Amino acid sequence: MNILKMTAAFGLAIMASGSMALAADLPKASTLVSKMGFGFNIGNTLEVPANQGGPTGWGNPMPSQAYVDSIKAAGFSTVRLPTAWYSHAVGGKVSKGWIDTVQTVVDMCIKDGLYVVLNSHWDTGWLEDKVFATDSATVIKNQKAIWGHLASRFKDYDEHLIFASANEPGVNDPWNGGADNGQQAFDAERMKILQRYHQVMIDEVRKSGGNNATRTVVFQMPRTEIDKYELLSQYYPKDPAGDGYTMAEAHFYPYQFSLMKADEDWGKMFYFWEDVTTGDASRTCANGALGSKQSIETQFGKLKTAFVSKGIPVIIGEMGAQKRLTLEGQDLEKHLLARAAWYGYVAKIAKADGIVPIIWDTGAEDNLNMTVIRRQKNVDYTILDYEVLNAMRQEYGMSALSGNSISALVEASSSTVNKSSIAIFKSPSSASANTPLRINTNIKDWSQYETATIRIYSDMSAADGWAKASFVTMSGSKWDWVEEPMTVSNGAWSSVNVPLSSITTISEVNAVVIFINAKGMTGKLAVDYILLNKKGGGADTLESFKSTVFECSPDDGVVVPDELGSIETDKVATATSIGATGGKTVNYVFKANNYTDNYTYNETITPASNNTIAAPAIAQSIHLSVEHGVINASFNAATAGRTTVSLMNSLGQVITSKNVNATRGANSVSLETNYQGAAFLVIRQGSQKIVKSVRLK
C-alpha cells in the first residue's frame, strides 16, 4: 500500500477516534440520577403561549436569579422548565428574542449547579393534542424544525442541560382532532405516531453535533400515564448515540387524592393518607387505592422493571397533591400533615427505584394550590410549604428547615368570620323583579380560565311563582353583559359550574353578578365562594366572602361588599351579623335611609360540610351493559341538547368519548374500547353530569 495513503488513513482514524471520544464525554443518563436528587417545576411561566401573555400572562413574575437561588437553597437539585416554543415560532424557527429569554433562565439554573430539564410543553396543543394520523405530517414538520433550531443553540452546554421531547402527549383526548379522532383509544397505532414524534426530535438533536451527540434526552409515555408504560417500552425510539443516553418520563397525580374537585357516585375526594392521621376512612387514601403506599410501590415498580433495570432512568416530570384549603380546623391540619407525608413517601420510593421526582409548582397560594416557594403574592421567594419540603429533604438526607406553614392556615380556617353573602328578595306576583348580587372582580384577566364554580344556596317558595338564576359577567370598556344560566338546587347547598367561553372581553372582566329574575317568589340566596377553574388544571378564588362586610339595598335585595365601589347614599342599608356561620342563626336588620320599610329577617343557613364542590346531575341513573369491548349505556336527560359521553380511567383521563344530541327523556349510546380495568362512564350536558363506575375485562 502507498505510504501516503496509509498515513492519510491513519490520520482519519485518529480524527474519527477523537470525535467519538468527544461525543462520549457527557456522562450516561444513569450516572445523572443521584446528582439530580429531587426536582422543581417552574410552572405556569415559560409555557404560557405567546398569545396568552407569555411568561407573566398567568400571574407569575419572570424568573430571576434570586428566585432560582431560592430553589437551590431549598434543596432541589433539578429544575424542569415547561416551555412554549411553537407559539413563539414562524415555520418552526423560534424568535431570537424568545430563545434568548429562555436561555437566560437556563443559565441562571446552571449557574447554581442545577440540572435543567428543558421541554416542549402544551403551547396550544400543537403536538400534545395531535397524536393522530391525520395530524402527524404537520406535527413532524414542526417538531423537526423546532428541535433543530434549539439543538443548534444549546449544543455546547454540558450534561446539566437535558432535553425533553414533549409534555403529556394525548392527555387531552378526546377534545382534539375532531370527533372521529376523539373516539380512538391510545393504542399501539397511535403509539407508533408518538414514537415518530420522539424519533424525529432525537435525530435532530444528535445530528446537530457538539455535546448534543450524547446529551440526555427524555421521552414521554402516552399521556405520561404510568399505566401506559408498556406502550413506550415496546415502541421506544432508537438513539443514534446508542444505549444509555435517554430517560423515560411519567407524571403522578393520583386523582382522588391529588386533583379531584367533587365527590362522585363512584368515590369521594381523599383528604387524608394512610395512617398518618386519623380521619374519615371514606376520605382516606389507603388499602391499595391509587396514591396509597401500596400503589406508589406498585406503580414505581413497573417503571423500575420496564426502564430503570434496562439502563433507562425515569423522571416523574410532574407530581403533586392540591391543598384543600376549604377544609377547616382539625380536618385541615390532618389533611396538610397527611399530604406532606405523601410527598415524602413518593420521594422515598422514587429514590429507592432510581427515579427522579419533580414537584409541580405554579406560584398560586389559594385553594387547591401545590406551591412550595412564594413568587406571586409575595415576591420574596420564601418557603410557603415547609412541611412538604422538609418531608422530601428528609428522604434525601437533608436536615429540616426551620419553619411552620400549617398553623396559620388552620387558625385562619377556624375563624368565626362570616362566610356567606346573602341576598334576600321578595318579588310581586303581578310582575317579574330582579335581584342581583354583584361583585367587582379582583381578577381582571380571565383568559387562563375555562369555567367558574359557584357554591350557592337558595330557598324560594311560592304557590304559583317562578325564578331563574344566572351568572353574569360585565367586561371591557362597554361593560358588555354576558349571562349564563345556572341550575340551582332549592333548599340545599350545591356547586354550579358555568362556562366562560362567551365572555366578550375575557381579558378585562370588570364585575360579576349572581342574578335572580323572579315572579311571585319570596326567598333568599347565599353564595359561599366563587372559583375560576384554569384550563390547565387548578383554580383561583375570585371571592371567598371571608372577612367581608356587606351592604344591601332593601328595595331589590342587592348585597355587595362595601369596598368594591360606592352605592348611592339614599339606598345604603346597614346590616348586622351578615353571613352564615356554622349553623348558627343570624339576624339581618336592614335600615335604609329615606325608606319607610325596615326589614328584619332571621334564618339559619348551614354551609355544607367541607364546602364540597359538586355539580347537579342530569340523570338519576345510568344503566350499563358491557360485551366484547362495547359499552352500551342508557340514561335519562333532563333537557334536549348536545351531550358528551366519556369513559375515564382512575386518573380522570379520558379513554374514549362521543358527542351525541340527546333528546329529553330516555337515550342510549355505545362506546367501543379495548381498555381493561377500573373506569368511569361520565355523561355531561352543559354544566351538569352523572358518573357511573364500570370494570372492563
C-alpha positions in Angstrom: 0.0 0.0 0.0 1.2 3.5 -0.8 2.8 5.1 2.3 1.0 8.3 1.8 -2.4 6.6 1.6 -1.5 4.7 4.8 -0.6 7.9 6.6 -3.8 9.6 5.5 -5.9 6.7 6.5 -4.2 6.6 9.9 -4.9 10.3 10.4 -8.5 9.9 9.5 -8.8 7.1 12.1 -7.3 9.3 14.8 -9.8 12.1 13.9 -12.7 9.6 14.0 -11.5 8.2 17.3 -11.1 11.7 18.7 -14.6 12.7 17.5 -16.1 9.6 19.2 -14.3 10.4 22.4 -15.5 13.9 22.3 -19.1 12.8 21.7 -18.9 10.4 24.6 -17.6 13.0 27.0 -21.1 13.6 28.5 -22.0 11.0 31.1 -24.7 8.4 30.5 -28.2 9.2 31.9 -27.9 6.6 34.7 -25.0 8.4 36.2 -27.0 11.6 36.5 -29.8 10.3 38.6 -28.1 10.5 42.0 -26.9 14.0 41.2 -30.4 15.2 40.1 -31.9 14.4 43.5 -35.5 15.8 43.6 -36.7 18.5 41.4 -38.9 21.6 41.0 -41.1 22.8 38.1 -41.2 26.5 37.3 -44.8 26.1 36.3 -47.3 28.4 34.6 -44.5 30.6 33.4 -42.3 29.9 30.3 -45.0 27.6 28.9 -47.7 30.3 28.7 -48.4 30.6 25.0 -47.3 33.8 23.3 -50.9 34.8 22.5 -51.9 34.4 26.2 -49.4 37.0 27.5 -46.1 34.9 27.6 -44.3 34.2 30.9 -46.3 36.7 33.1 -49.7 36.0 31.4 -50.8 33.6 34.1 -49.9 35.7 37.1 -46.2 34.9 37.8 -43.2 37.2 37.5 -40.3 36.4 35.3 -37.9 34.0 37.0 -35.0 36.0 38.5 -31.6 34.8 39.8 -32.9 35.4 43.3 -35.8 33.0 42.6 -33.5 30.4 41.2 -31.2 30.8 44.2 -34.1 30.1 46.5 -34.9 26.9 44.6 -31.3 25.8 45.1 -31.3 26.8 48.8 -34.5 24.8 49.4 -32.7 21.6 48.5 -33.8 21.0 44.9 -31.1 19.7 42.5 -33.2 19.7 39.3 -35.4 22.3 37.7 -37.9 21.4 35.0 -38.7 24.3 32.6 -42.0 23.8 30.9 -41.6 25.9 27.8 -43.7 27.1 24.9 -41.9 27.1 21.5 -44.5 26.7 18.8 -46.4 29.9 19.6 -43.1 31.8 19.5 -42.0 30.4 16.2 -42.7 31.0 12.5 -42.2 28.0 10.3 -40.6 26.2 13.2 -37.9 28.9 13.7 -38.2 30.3 17.2 -37.8 34.0 17.5 -34.4 35.1 18.7 -35.8 37.3 21.5 -37.7 34.4 22.9 -34.9 31.9 22.8 -32.7 34.5 24.4 -35.2 34.8 27.2 -35.4 31.1 27.8 -31.6 30.7 27.6 -31.2 33.4 30.3 -33.3 31.3 32.7 -31.4 28.1 31.8 -28.1 29.9 32.5 -29.5 31.1 35.9 -30.2 27.5 36.9 -26.9 26.1 35.6 -25.0 28.8 37.4 -26.4 27.4 40.6 -25.3 23.9 39.6 -28.9 22.7 39.0 -29.8 20.2 36.3 -32.3 21.6 33.8 -34.9 19.6 32.0 -36.0 21.8 29.1 -39.1 20.6 27.4 -41.7 21.4 24.7 -44.9 22.0 26.7 -48.6 22.1 25.8 -48.4 25.5 23.9 -52.0 25.4 22.4 -51.7 21.7 21.9 -49.8 21.7 18.6 -48.2 18.3 19.5 -49.9 17.3 22.7 -53.4 17.2 21.2 -52.4 16.0 17.8 -51.2 12.4 18.2 -53.3 11.2 15.3 -52.5 10.0 11.8 -54.3 13.0 10.2 -52.1 15.4 12.1 -48.8 13.6 12.1 -47.2 15.1 8.9 -47.7 18.7 10.2 -46.5 17.8 13.7 -43.4 16.0 12.5 -42.5 19.0 10.3 -42.8 21.4 13.3 -41.1 19.0 15.7 -38.2 18.7 13.4 -37.8 22.4 12.8 -38.2 23.5 16.4 -35.8 21.0 17.9 -33.3 21.5 15.0 -33.3 25.2 16.0 -33.0 24.5 19.7 -30.3 21.9 19.3 -28.2 24.3 17.4 -28.5 27.0 20.1 -27.7 24.7 23.1 -25.3 22.2 21.6 -22.3 23.4 23.7 -24.0 23.1 27.1 -22.7 20.3 29.3 -24.7 17.4 30.9 -26.6 19.8 33.2 -28.9 20.6 30.3 -31.4 17.8 29.4 -33.9 17.9 26.6 -37.4 16.5 26.9 -39.3 15.8 23.6 -42.8 16.7 24.7 -45.0 17.1 27.8 -48.2 15.0 28.1 -48.9 13.7 24.6 -52.6 12.7 24.2 -53.6 13.8 27.7 -56.5 15.9 26.5 -58.1 13.2 24.4 -60.7 13.3 23.0 -61.2 17.0 22.7 -58.8 17.4 19.9 -58.6 16.4 16.3 -62.3 16.1 15.7 -65.0 13.6 16.7 -63.5 10.7 14.8 -60.1 11.0 16.4 -61.6 11.6 19.8 -63.1 8.2 19.7 -59.7 6.5 19.1 -58.1 4.9 22.2 -54.4 5.5 22.7 -53.4 2.1 21.3 -50.3 0.7 19.5 -51.2 2.5 16.3 -51.2 5.9 18.0 -48.1 5.0 20.0 -46.3 4.4 16.6 -47.2 8.0 15.7 -45.9 9.3 19.1 -42.7 7.2 18.5 -42.1 9.1 15.3 -42.5 12.4 17.0 -39.9 11.4 19.6 -37.7 9.9 16.9 -37.5 13.0 14.7 -36.7 15.0 17.8 -33.7 12.9 18.9 -32.5 12.6 15.3 -32.4 16.4 15.1 -30.6 16.7 18.4 -28.0 14.1 17.6 -27.1 15.4 14.2 -26.5 18.9 15.5 -23.2 17.7 17.0 -21.3 19.2 19.9 -22.4 17.9 23.2 -25.8 17.1 21.7 -24.2 13.9 20.3 -24.6 12.3 23.8 -26.9 14.7 25.6 -29.5 13.0 27.7 -33.0 13.2 26.0 -36.3 12.4 27.7 -39.2 10.6 26.1 -42.8 10.8 27.4 -45.3 7.9 27.9 -48.7 8.4 26.3 -50.4 11.0 28.5 -47.4 10.5 30.8 -49.6 7.9 32.4 -47.8 5.1 34.3 -50.4 2.6 33.2 -49.3 3.3 29.6 -45.7 2.5 30.3 -45.8 -0.7 28.2 -46.5 1.2 25.0 -43.5 3.4 25.4 -41.3 0.4 26.4 -42.5 -1.6 23.3 -42.1 1.3 20.9 -39.1 3.1 22.3 -37.3 5.4 19.9 -33.8 4.4 18.6 -31.0 6.6 19.8 -28.3 7.2 17.1 -25.8 7.6 20.1 -26.5 4.1 21.2 -27.9 2.9 24.6 -27.7 4.8 27.8 -28.4 8.4 26.8 -32.1 8.7 27.2 -34.7 8.7 30.0 -38.4 8.0 30.2 -41.0 10.3 31.7 -44.2 9.8 33.6 -46.4 12.1 35.7 -48.0 11.2 39.0 -51.3 12.8 40.2 -53.4 10.1 41.9 -56.7 11.6 41.0 -58.9 11.2 44.1 -56.1 12.4 46.4 -54.4 14.9 44.2 -56.9 16.6 41.8 -60.5 15.5 42.4 -62.7 18.6 42.9 -66.1 17.0 43.7 -67.4 13.8 45.1 -68.8 11.4 42.6 -71.2 8.4 43.0 -68.2 6.1 42.3 -66.0 7.7 45.0 -65.1 10.6 47.2 -62.2 13.1 47.4 -59.4 11.8 49.6 -58.3 14.4 52.2 -56.2 12.0 54.4 -53.5 9.5 53.6 -52.7 6.1 55.2 -52.4 6.1 59.0 -50.5 9.4 59.3 -53.6 11.0 60.9 -56.9 9.5 61.9 -59.8 10.8 59.8 -62.9 9.8 57.9 -62.0 6.3 56.5 -64.1 7.0 53.4 -61.8 10.1 52.7 -58.5 8.3 53.4 -56.2 7.2 50.6 -55.1 3.7 51.8 -55.5 0.0 51.3 -54.2 0.0 47.8 -56.1 3.0 46.4 -54.3 5.0 43.8 -51.8 7.1 45.7 -51.5 4.9 48.7 -48.2 3.3 49.9 -49.0 0.1 48.1 -50.0 1.9 44.9 -46.9 4.0 44.9 -44.7 1.0 45.3 -46.5 -1.0 42.6 -46.6 1.9 40.1 -43.0 2.9 40.5 -42.0 -0.8 40.5 -43.4 -1.1 37.0 -41.2 1.8 35.9 -38.2 0.3 37.5 -38.7 -3.1 35.8 -39.5 -1.7 32.4 -36.9 1.1 32.2 -34.5 1.6 35.1 -33.4 -2.0 35.1 -32.6 -1.7 31.4 -30.4 1.4 31.8 -33.1 3.9 31.1 -33.7 6.2 34.1 -37.2 7.6 34.8 -38.2 11.1 35.8 -41.6 11.8 37.4 -41.8 15.1 35.5 -44.7 16.4 37.4 -46.2 15.2 40.7 -48.2 16.7 43.5 -51.4 16.9 45.6 -53.6 20.0 46.0 -54.1 21.8 49.3 -57.8 21.6 50.0 -58.0 24.9 51.9 -61.8 24.8 52.1 -61.3 22.3 55.0 -61.4 23.7 58.4 -59.8 23.2 61.9 -58.5 19.7 62.7 -59.6 18.3 59.3 -57.4 20.9 57.5 -54.5 20.2 59.9 -54.8 16.4 59.3 -55.0 16.9 55.6 -51.9 19.1 55.3 -49.9 16.7 57.5 -51.1 13.7 55.5 -50.3 15.5 52.2 -46.7 16.2 53.4 -46.2 12.6 54.3 -47.4 11.6 50.9 -44.8 13.8 49.2 -42.1 12.2 51.5 -43.2 8.7 50.7 -43.2 9.4 46.9 -39.7 10.7 47.2 -38.6 7.7 49.3 -39.8 5.1 46.8 -38.6 7.1 43.8 -35.1 7.4 45.2 -35.0 3.7 46.0 -36.2 2.8 42.5 -33.7 5.1 40.7 -36.4 7.6 39.7 -36.2 11.4 39.9 -39.3 13.0 41.4 -40.1 16.6 40.3 -42.8 18.5 42.0 -45.3 20.8 40.2 -45.4 24.4 41.5 -47.3 27.3 39.9 -46.8 30.1 42.4 -50.5 30.3 43.3 -51.4 30.5 47.1 -55.1 30.0 47.2 -57.3 26.9 47.4 -56.1 23.8 45.5 -52.5 25.1 45.1 -49.4 23.0 45.1 -46.9 25.8 45.7 -43.8 25.4 47.8 -41.9 28.6 47.1 -43.6 32.0 47.1 -43.2 34.1 44.0 -46.7 35.5 43.2 -48.5 37.2 46.0 -45.3 37.9 47.9 -42.3 38.2 45.6 -39.8 37.3 48.3 -39.1 33.7 47.3 -39.7 32.4 50.9 -40.9 29.0 51.7 -44.7 28.6 51.5 -44.9 24.9 52.4 -42.3 23.8 54.9 -43.9 20.5 55.7 -43.8 19.2 52.1 -40.3 20.5 51.5 -39.0 19.0 54.7 -40.6 15.6 54.1 -38.7 15.4 50.8 -35.5 16.8 52.2 -35.5 14.1 54.9 -35.6 11.3 52.3 -32.5 12.8 50.6 -30.6 13.0 53.9 -31.0 16.8 54.4 -31.9 18.4 57.7 -35.2 20.0 58.2 -35.6 23.8 57.6 -37.0 25.8 60.5 -40.5 26.9 59.8 -44.2 26.0 60.0 -46.8 26.5 57.3 -49.7 24.7 58.7 -50.6 26.6 61.9 -51.6 29.9 60.3 -53.8 28.1 57.7 -55.5 26.1 60.4 -56.1 29.2 62.6 -57.5 31.2 59.6 -59.8 28.3 58.7 -61.2 28.1 62.3 -62.1 31.8 62.3 -65.7 32.6 63.2 -65.8 35.3 60.5 -69.0 35.1 58.4 -68.5 33.1 55.2 -71.6 33.7 53.0 -73.1 36.7 51.4 -76.9 36.8 51.5 -79.4 38.4 49.1 -83.0 38.4 50.3 -85.7 39.1 47.8 -89.5 39.3 47.6 -90.9 39.7 44.1 -94.5 40.7 43.4 -96.9 38.3 41.9 -98.1 40.8 39.3 -94.7 41.3 37.5 -91.2 39.9 37.5 -88.4 41.5 39.6 -84.6 41.2 39.5 -82.3 40.5 42.5 -78.6 40.9 41.7 -75.7 40.0 43.9 -72.8 42.0 42.4 -69.1 41.6 43.0 -66.4 43.7 41.4 -63.5 41.5 40.3 -60.1 41.4 41.9 -59.0 39.2 38.9 -59.5 41.1 35.6 -57.9 38.8 33.1 -59.8 35.6 32.8 -58.1 34.3 29.6 -56.5 31.4 31.5 -59.8 30.1 32.9 -62.5 27.9 31.2 -65.2 27.6 33.9 -66.4 29.2 37.1 -67.7 27.2 40.1 -70.2 29.0 42.3 -71.0 27.5 45.7 -74.6 28.5 46.2 -77.7 28.1 48.4 -81.2 29.1 47.5 -84.5 28.8 49.3 -87.5 30.1 47.4 -91.2 29.5 47.9 -94.5 30.5 46.2 -97.7 28.9 45.2 -97.5 29.8 41.5 -94.3 31.8 41.1 -91.1 31.2 39.2 -87.5 32.2 39.4 -84.4 31.9 37.2 -80.8 32.2 38.3 -77.9 33.4 36.1 -74.2 34.0 36.4 -73.4 37.3 34.6 -70.1 38.9 33.6 -69.6 42.5 32.6 -66.4 43.0 30.6 -64.5 45.5 28.5 -64.8 49.3 28.2 -68.5 49.0 27.4 -69.2 46.6 30.3 -70.6 44.0 27.9 -73.2 41.9 29.7 -73.0 38.1 29.2 -75.4 35.9 31.0 -75.1 32.1 31.6 -78.0 30.2 33.2 -77.5 28.3 36.4 -79.4 25.2 37.7 -79.6 25.8 41.4 -80.9 23.3 43.8 -83.6 24.6 46.1 -83.2 24.2 49.9 -79.6 22.8 49.7 -76.1 23.9 49.1 -74.8 23.0 45.6 -71.9 23.8 43.3 -72.7 25.1 39.9 -70.2 25.2 37.0 -70.7 27.6 34.2 -68.6 28.1 31.0 -66.7 31.3 30.4 -66.2 31.0 26.7 -68.9 33.5 25.7 -67.4 36.5 27.7 -66.9 39.3 25.2 -63.6 40.7 26.5 -62.2 37.9 28.6 -59.0 39.8 29.4 -60.9 42.6 31.1 -63.7 41.3 33.3 -64.9 44.2 35.5 -67.7 42.7 37.6 -69.8 39.6 38.0 -73.4 39.3 39.1 -75.4 36.4 40.6 -78.7 37.3 39.1 -82.2 36.2 40.1 -85.2 37.0 37.9 -88.4 36.1 39.8 -92.1 36.5 39.8 -94.3 35.8 42.8 -91.4 34.4 44.8 -90.0 35.0 48.2 -86.7 33.6 49.3 -83.0 34.0 49.9 -79.8 33.4 48.0 -76.4 32.7 49.7 -73.1 32.4 48.0 -70.2 30.8 49.8 -67.4 31.2 47.3 -66.7 31.6 43.6 -63.7 29.8 41.9 -62.2 30.3 38.5 -61.0 27.0 37.1 -57.9 27.1 35.0 -57.6 25.5 31.5 -54.6 23.5 32.6 -56.0 22.4 36.0 -56.2 24.1 39.4 -58.3 27.1 40.4 -58.1 30.6 41.7 -60.6 32.1 44.2 -62.5 35.0 42.8 -64.3 35.6 46.1 -64.5 33.6 49.3 -66.6 36.1 51.3 -64.4 35.6 54.4 -63.7 38.7 56.4 -66.0 40.8 54.2 -68.6 43.4 55.3 -71.6 43.8 53.2 -74.1 46.5 52.4 -77.5 46.0 50.9 -80.3 47.9 49.2 -83.6 46.7 50.6 -85.7 47.7 47.6 -84.3 45.0 45.4 -82.3 42.8 47.8 -78.9 43.7 46.5 -75.9 42.7 48.6 -72.4 43.9 47.7 -69.1 44.1 49.5 -68.6 47.7 50.7 -65.0 48.0 49.5 -66.0 47.2 45.9 -67.5 50.5 44.9 -69.8 53.3 46.0 -73.5 53.0 46.4 -75.9 55.9 46.3 -76.3 57.2 49.8 -80.0 57.1 49.9 -80.0 53.4 49.1 -77.4 52.2 51.5 -78.6 50.0 54.3 -76.8 48.7 57.3 -76.9 45.1 58.4 -75.8 43.3 61.5 -74.3 39.8 61.6 -74.2 39.5 57.8 -73.3 35.9 56.8 -74.0 32.4 57.8 -71.7 30.7 60.2 -71.7 27.0 61.0 -75.4 26.5 61.5 -75.9 29.5 63.9 -78.9 31.6 63.4 -78.1 35.0 62.0 -80.2 38.2 62.3 -80.4 40.6 59.4 -81.8 44.1 60.1 -82.0 46.3 57.0 -82.4 50.0 57.9 -82.3 52.2 54.8 -82.1 56.0 54.6 -85.1 57.6 53.0 -87.1 54.3 53.1 -90.1 53.7 55.4 -89.8 49.9 55.4 -87.3 48.3 57.7 -86.9 44.6 57.1 -85.8 42.1 59.8 -85.0 38.5 58.7 -84.0 35.6 61.0 -82.7 32.5 59.4 -80.3 29.6 60.0 -78.2 28.6 57.0 -75.6 25.8 57.5 -72.9 25.7 54.8 -72.4 22.2 53.5 -69.6 20.2 55.2 -66.2 21.0 53.8 -67.7 23.1 51.1 -67.8 20.1 48.8 -67.9 21.1 45.2 -70.4 19.0 43.1 -72.4 19.7 40.0 -76.1 18.7 39.8 -76.7 15.5 37.9 -78.6 15.4 34.6 -80.0 11.9 35.3 -80.9 9.8 38.2 -79.1 6.7 36.9 -77.1 5.1 34.1 -77.8 1.6 33.1 -74.8 -0.2 31.6 -74.1 -3.4 29.7 -70.6 -4.4 28.5 -69.9 -7.0 25.9 -66.9 -7.7 23.6 -65.3 -4.3 24.2 -68.6 -2.3 23.6 -70.2 -0.3 26.4 -73.9 0.2 26.0 -75.3 3.0 28.2 -78.9 4.1 28.8 -79.7 7.3 30.6 -82.4 10.0 31.0 -81.7 13.6 30.0 -83.5 16.5 31.7 -83.4 18.5 28.5 -82.5 18.0 24.9 -79.1 19.1 23.7 -75.5 18.3 23.0 -74.2 15.7 25.4 -70.8 14.2 25.9 -70.3 10.6 26.9 -66.8 9.8 28.1 -65.0 6.8 29.5 -62.4 7.8 32.0 -59.7 5.9 33.9 -59.0 6.3 37.6 -56.7 9.3 37.0 -59.6 11.2 35.5 -58.1 10.9 32.0 -60.3 10.3 29.0 -60.0 6.8 27.4 -62.7 7.4 24.7 -65.5 9.8 24.2 -68.5 10.5 21.9 -70.7 13.6 21.4 -74.4 12.9 20.9 -77.5 15.0 20.5 -79.6 13.8 23.4 -83.4 14.1 23.5 -85.3 14.9 26.6 -86.0 11.6 28.4 -84.6 8.2 27.5 -81.4 8.0 25.5 -78.8 5.3 24.6 -75.3 5.4 23.4 -72.5 2.9 22.7 -68.7 3.3 23.1 -66.0 0.9 21.9 -62.8 0.4 23.8 -60.0 -2.1 24.4 -59.3 -0.7 27.8 -59.1 -3.1 30.8 -59.5 -2.3 34.4 -61.5 0.1 36.6 -63.1 3.0 34.8 -65.9 5.5 35.0 -68.6 6.5 32.4 -69.3 10.2 32.6 -72.3 11.8 30.9 -72.1 15.6 30.6 -74.7 18.1 29.4 -73.7 21.7 29.9 -72.5 22.2 33.5 -74.4 19.0 34.6 -73.1 15.5 34.7 -73.6 12.0 36.1 -70.9 9.3 36.6 -71.1 5.6 37.0 -68.2 3.2 37.7 -67.5 0.2 35.5 -64.9 -2.6 35.4 -63.7 -3.7 32.0 -62.2 -7.1 31.5 
